[in-house]
Amino acid sequence: MALHSVSIALTGSGGAGAMTAGQILLDAASKAGFYGLMTRSMGPQIRGGEAAALLRISTEPVTSLDDHYDILVAFDWGNINRFSAELPLSAQSLIIADPEQGDVPEAIGVYGARIAELPMKTIAATIPGGRINMVGVGAAAALIGLPLEAVLGVLTAQLGRKGEEVLAAATAGLKAGAEAAAELPEVAKLPAHKHDGAARWNISGNEAAGLGALKGGIKFVAAYPITPGTEVLEYLAPNLPKVGGVLVQAEDELASINMVIGGSFAGLPSLTATSGPGLALMTESIGLAVASETPLVVVDVMRGGPSTGIPTKSEQSDLNIAVYGLHGDAPHLVVAPNSIADCQFATQWAVYLAESLQTPAIVLSDQAMGQARCVIPKPEDSGFVAKRLVAEDSAESYKRYALTNSGVSPMAVPGTPGCMYVADGLEHNERGTPSSQASDHQSQLDKRARKLDNFDYGAHWADVEGEGEIAVLTWGSGTGPAQEAIQRAKAKGIKAKLISVRLIAPAQPAKMAEALKGVKKLLVVEQSHSQQFHKFLRGHYDLPAQVSVLSRPGPLPIRPAQIETILASWN
């Protein structure tokens, strides 16, 4: 089935109900058998500020926003100038605005979109307890052809427990908005569509990461809340006890990473979740975990930086610190999910790798995936479950850091008879005794590098699809728009290959060489100001002679048309 989608932006000041309206539309789309994606744009203010729910509803799974929005429903124009660049429209787009809220701001009017007035405030005032956002939801649903019964079903499920009056007011507002939409200009509609009966998941990237942690075998979590990674913890807090695990809210990021090291040292697969500023604080302790070969997982949901940066906006600018930010030669794992659904697999795989290789694993998600919601097909279980090589009772002298061929040596749980050892940040010999001898330093450095370099990561190191002399090389949330751009280019007779790297570190030069075989023109796509990914690739891989880079910082997402234009120019 060909991809057919409709994109909607719902905007308003904080508290206007834009997010609630967007969630209702996404849930209704799922109920009606469609797929969808909802991202959000919010200011960093504690209260108020700007807010926008950005949706794409489709007949097929989607992992990227489209190039522009077909409909913009403005509940009010408060603070719209702060994020107008994130709301691209076209001449065919329709702006639905309440005349009581004033004229369309110049920042939105520059697109030349059609404008339709809908007195949402007046309509809502005629309904006891009426809300403007429910009127807007009804109008948007009617315009795009989303079945009203699906929306009503979602309202009943979500608001029924709040009482009959609340549900009645929301229902009346929805129906009034749908009725008023009959007088509005036509816009792109969803096709008539039947639910295929297949299971749908409505999940965020942060929830998926939390689920992946549970499936991977995590039993202990310690963390300090931070935007945009907090929802990972909010998911794990009630669900971790169901599998016999424990979550502790620490007093700060320094405490949380050290608690995680302690939990892992005691024998429990352990994890923390944070964002860039928290990761910066954790780096010394992550280095301790490398030196002591203590497995752990850090989920970093990236945001704009440096320092506090833009807490509510997405960026891929933690790559350098994740790969290179530890003191000394400190080989560790860096894994990056490439979609909301992949947040589950990537986190689960990271737990498995960390435990198997007895080293820290950093999972680099970002706000664009972590706080977005997506309707996806039910994922298959990967089967990756944490399995640590554990020391048994030892009558002989136990060597915690024995120089094995694989580089992995048995790790004793505290209290195991005959297996006492020292685990700290000092360099050591095979038994763990601190040592400053050159031979011990060399052999332990070789050991820690060998276990990562010699491990077989299989095909999961990257997603490689397509063929041709042109390739798009990307990672993380750059994958969705790249996939769609390549599909569009293929429809126009342009062949291109996609390489989305999931295993950032350690680098996989042999596998990358195979993926790039026959490629003459390469486009690197990333969301960072200094082209961190491109420079990382240059440092670790042999790239084709002709390489172009599409990079920019957040908060503006990279859209499919930008990639498609470059591919078309190369044909």
N, C-alpha and C positions, 0 to 999 in steps of 0.2 A: 504494500500500500504506500502511495506517495505521501510524503510529509505535508501536512496541511496544518497551519497553526495560526492563532490569533494572539496578539500581545496587548496587554492592558497595563496602564500605570494608574494607580490610585494614590492621590497625594493630599496632604493636609498638614496642619500643625500637629505637634504632639498632642494626643488625646482626642483627635478628630475621628479616630477609628479606622484609619487607612489599613493598618495591619490586620485588624479583625476582619474587615471587608475582603481583603486579599485572601486570607485563610479560608473564609467561607466559599469564595469562588473556586479556590484550588480543591477544597474538599468536595464541592459539588461536581467539579469536572471529573474527579476520580470516581465518584458515585455513578456518574453517567457513562463511565467506560473510557474516558479520555485520559491522556497523560498530561503532565504539567510540571512547571518549574516556577517557583516564587522566590525571588531575592528581595532584599530590603535595603533601603537607603535611609539612614537616620543620622542625625547630628549627635555629637558627643555630650550634649547637655543631659543633666540628670532628669530635668522635667522640661516639657515644651520642646521647642525647636522644630526642625523639619522632619517629615516622615513620608516615605513612599513605599508602597507595596508594588513590586514589579513582576508581572505574571506573563507566562507564555503557556497557552493551552493548546494541545496538539493531539492528532490522531495516533502519533507514534512517540516513543520516548524521546525526550529532548534533554540535552545537557548544557545548552547555551542559550542566552538571551538572543533575540533576533536583532536586526540592524536598527529597527525603529519600532515605536508603539503605534498600534492601529487606533487605540482609544486612550485618551487621558481624561480621567474623571477627577476633577479638582473639588474637593469638599470645601476648601478655602485656598487662598493664595499666600497664606502666611509663610514667610521664610523660603518661598519657592526659588528665589535667586541663589540661595546657597547650594542648590544641587540641580539647577536647570540643565547643566551640561550632561547630566546623567539620564536625561529624558528626551532622547532624540525622536523627532516626529518627521513626517513627510507631508507633502501637499495633500495626500489622500487620507491622512490621519484626521480623527475627529476629537476636538476638545469639548468636553461637556463641563460647562461652568455655571455656577449659580450667579445670576445677575446681581444679587444682593452683596456678593463678595467683591464687586468691583470689576474693572476691565482686566482682560488677559494681560499679564505682565509682558514687557518687551522681550525679556529673555526667553519666553515661550513663544511669543508671536513671531519671532524671526524665522521659524520653520515654515510659515505660510500655511499652516494646517487650517482645516475648516473649523468653525466655532459654532456650537449649538448651546443655547441657554436652556437650563433646566432649573427651575426654582426649588431646589432640594430643601432649603430651609423652610420655605413657605409650605411645601407639601408635608414635611415632617411635623410642622406646627399644628396641622389639622388632625394629627393622630395623637391621642393621649399616650405620652411616653415615647413619642416617635423620635427616631434618630436619623440624621442626615445620611450617615453612611449606609443605612439599610435601603434608603431610597436610591442611592447611587449603585448599590449592588444589584438591585432589581433592574435598573435601567441597563447596566452593563451586561447582565446575563441575557436580557431580552434582545439586546442589539446583536450579540454574537451568536445567538441561537442555542444557548445553554439551557437545557430543559428546566423549567421553573420548578417542577416537582422534585428534581434533584437538589436544588437550592433549598426548597422548603424542608426537605428531609434532613439536610445538614443543620438548618436552623433549629428544628425540633430536637435533634440530638444534642446540640451544643447549648441551647438556651432553655430547654424544657425544665431542667432542674432549678432554674432561677424563678420559676413561677409562671402561672398562666398569663398574667398581665404583661410581663416582659416578652414572652413569646408572641402574644397577640400583637403587641406594638411592633415588633420586628417583622412579623408576617405581613401586617398591614402596610408597613413602609416598603417592604419588598414588592408587594403587589402594586402599590401605587407607582413605584418607580418603573416597573415593567410596563404598566399601562401608559405612563407618560412617554416611554421610549418609542411608542408607535408614532409619535409626532416628530421624532428626531431623524436626521439624515441617515442613510444606510451606511454600514461599514462592513468590513470583512466578517464573514460568518463561518462558524464551524459547520462541517458537513453533517448530514444525517448520519448518526453513528450508533451502532449497537454494542453494548458491552459484550466482549468476547468470553466473559466468564473467568478469565485468567486472574490469578491473585495479584492485587496491586498493593504496594507499600507506599505510604505517605510519610516520608522521613526526612530529617535534616542531616547534613553532613556530620554535625556534632553527635547526634543520636546514633548515626551509623558507626562513627568511631567508637563510641561507648559500647555498642553491641559487638563490634569486632574485638574489643578488649575482653569482653566476657567470653566470647567464643574461643578466643586464643588462650584463655586460662588464667587471666588476671584474678588475683585473690586479695590484693591489698592496693589501695589508692590513697595517696595523701596529696592535697593540692590546696592552693589559695585562689579564690575566684578572680578572674580577669577577663575583660572583653577582648576578643569574641570567643574565648574558649570555655566560658563558664558552663555552657549547656552540656558539654561532655560530662562534667561533674554532676549536673542536675539529673542527667540520665542515669549515671552510675549509682548515685546515692540511694535510690529506692530499689534498684535492680541488683546491685552487687551482693547484698545480704541473701538474695534468693539462691545464689550459687555458693553460699558459705563464705563470702568475702566481707571485707570491712573497708569503709571509707572514713578518712579523718580529714577535717578541714584544719589545715595548719595556720599558724599566725602569719606566715609570709612564704615567699617562694623558696628562700634559703632553707627554712625548716622543712618544707614539703619534699624537696629533693633529697635531703638527708634522711628523712623518715623512710622514703622509698628505698634508699640504699640499705637501710636497716632491715626493712621488711624483706627485701630480696636476699640479703645475707642470711636471714633466718630461714630461708627456703621457700618463700612465697613469691610467685611471679607478681611484679609490682609495677605501678604506672603513676605518672602524674600528667596533668594537662595544664597548659599555660599559653601565653602569647609571647611576642618578641621581647618585651621588657623583662618578663619572667625568665625566659631562656637565658638572657644576658646574665642574670643573677645566678643562674644554676651552673654556669659553665665550669667553675672550679670543682664543684662536686661531681659533675659528670666525668671530669678528668680522673677523679678518685675512683669512680666506678670502672673506668678503662684500666687503670693501673692495678686495681684489686680484682679485675675480671668479674665484676658483680653485674649481672644482667638487670636491665630496667628499660622502661619505655617512657619517653617524653613526647606527648602530643602537643605540637606547637601550631596553634591556629593563628596564622600570620595576619598582621594588620600593618597599616602604613607606619613608617618610621622616618627618622630615628627617634630615640627617646620615647616620650609618650606618643608622639606622632598623631595619627588620626585613629582613635580606638575603634570606630565603627565602620571603617572603610578597609577594603581589601588591598593587599599587595603581596608580591613574592620576594620581598627584600630581606628575608631572614636566611636566604640560602648560604651566604658567605659565613655567617656565624655558626650555622648548623654544621657546615662541612669543616671549616677551618678554625672555629672559635675556641678550641681547647688548647691548653698549654702543652708544649712539647709535641713529640710524635705520638698521637693518640688515636689510633684507628678505631672507628666505630661505624655504626650503620645509620644511614639517612634514607628514609623511605617516603615517597610522596604519592598520595592518592590522586587519581586523575579525574574523578567525578564524585558526586555526592554518594552514589552507590558504592564506589570503590573505596570510600572512607572506611567501610566495614572490612573489606578484604585487606586493604593495605595495613590497617591497624592490627588485624588478626595475624597477618603474615609477620609484621614487625615483632609481635610478642613471641611468635615461634622462633624467629631468627635470633632475637636477643637471648632467649633461653638456650637455644641450641649452641650459640657461639659465645655465650657468657660475656656479653658486652652491651653497652647502652645502644638503644635504637631511638633516633629522633624521627617522629612522623611529622612531615611538613604539610599540614592542611592550610587553609586560609579562610578569611571571612566570607569570601564569595561562595565557598562550598559549605563551610561550617554552619553558618546561620541561614542558609537557603534551605527551602523545602522542595522536595521533588516527588512526583508520583512515578514510581518505577515498577518494573516487573519484580516479582519476588526473587531475591538473589539466591543462587545455589550456594550450599555450604562448601567452603574450600577444603575443610578437613584439617587445616593447620592448627595444631594444639601444642602448647608449650610442653617441651620435654627436655629437662635438664639432666646432664650427666652428673649423677650424684655418687659421692664416695660411700662405700660400705665400711663396716668395721675393719680396722686395719691393725694387724698385729705387728706389721713392719712399720718403718718410719714413713709417715705420710708426706708425700710431696704434692702440696696443693698446686704448685705451678710447674709440674713436671713437663719436660720438653718432649711432648708427644709429636708424632708425625702430622696429625691434624691440627695441632696447636691448641686443642681443647683438652683440658685435664679435669679429672673428677673434682667436683666442688662439694665439700662436706657441710652438712647441716650442723650447726652448733650443738654440741653434746654427743656427737657420734664418737664412740669409743676409739681411741687411738688416732683421731683425726683433728687434733687441735692445731691451729695455725694462726699466724699473724696476717691480718688483712688491713693494710693502710696505704697511704699514698707514696711511701718511700719505695725506691727500686729495691728489688729483693732477689734472692736466689730461688731455686726450685721449691724449697721448703717454705718460703715466705719470710725468711730471716732478712732484715734490711741489709743491703749491700751496696757499696759504691764502686765495686770492682767493674772494670771495663767489660770483662768477659760476661758477667751476669747481666749488665745493662744491654749488651749486644744480643745475648741469647733471648732475653725476655722481650725485647723489642721485636726480634724476629718471630717469636712465638705469637705475640699479639697480632702482628701483621699477617702471619701465615694462616691463621684460622679463618680470617675474613677473605683473604685472597684465594685460598684453595677450595672454599665452599662452593658447591654447585647450586646456584640460585635458580636454575632452570629458565623457563620462558617468562617468568614473572618479572624479570628485570625491567621489561618495557612492554608496551602494547605496540605491535608493529602491524600495520595493515596497508593494503594497496600496493601499487607498483608504479614504476616509471622512473625517468631520469630526474624528476623533481621530487623533493621531499620536504616536509614540514617537520621540524624537530622541536618538541616542546615538552612541557611538564605541568603537572598540577592542573589548575583551572584554565590554563591555556588550551587544554586538550579539546574541550567541547566546541569552541568556535573553530578550531582547526579542523576537527572532524567534519563539521557542517560545511566549511569552505571547500574542503576536498570533495565532498559529495556533490556540491553545486558545480565545481569545476569539471567533475567527471561527466555530469549531464551535458556539459558543453564540449565534450571530447578532449578534455585536458586530463592527462593521467598524472597522479601525484601520490606519493607514499606518506603515511603518517608514522612518526616514531615518537611515542610518548613515554618518557623515561620514568619508571616507577622506583627503581633502585638508583638513587643518586650516588651514594657512597656505600661500599667501595665501587670505583669505576669498573666498567666491564668492556675493556678495549676490543677484545676478540669478538664479542657479541655485537658491539656497535659497528665494527668493520663489516660484519656480515650483513647487518641491517642497511648499511650505506652502500653496499655493493651495487654498482651501476648508476649511482646517483651523481649527477653532474652539477645540479643547482640545489642549494639548500637554503631554506628559510627558517631561522630560529625565532620562535615566538615566546615572549616572556613579559611579565609585568614587574619590571624594576627599572629604575632610572639609570643605573650604571651598567646595565647589561650583565648582571652577575652570572646568569646561566650561560650566556654566550662565552664569557671569559672562562668559566669553569670547563665548558666543552673544549675550548682551545687548549686548556692546560692538560687535559686528560685524554683527548681523542684526536685522531687524524681526520680532519674534515675535508670535504671537497674544495676545490680551488675557488669556486664561486659561492660565497655565503653572504646572505643579506640578513638583517636583524630587524624584527618588528618588536620594539620594546617601548614601554612607557610606564611611569609609576601609576599607582592608584590615585583617585578612586574610580577613574573611568575604565570600564571593562573593555577588553579587546573583543571586537565583534566580527562575525564571519565575513562580512563584506570587505573588511580591510585586508584580510588574508586572501580572499578570492581575487581581489583586484591585483595583488602582487603576482599570484599564480597565473592569471590571465596575461599579464604583461610579459611573462617569461615564455609563453607558448609560441 
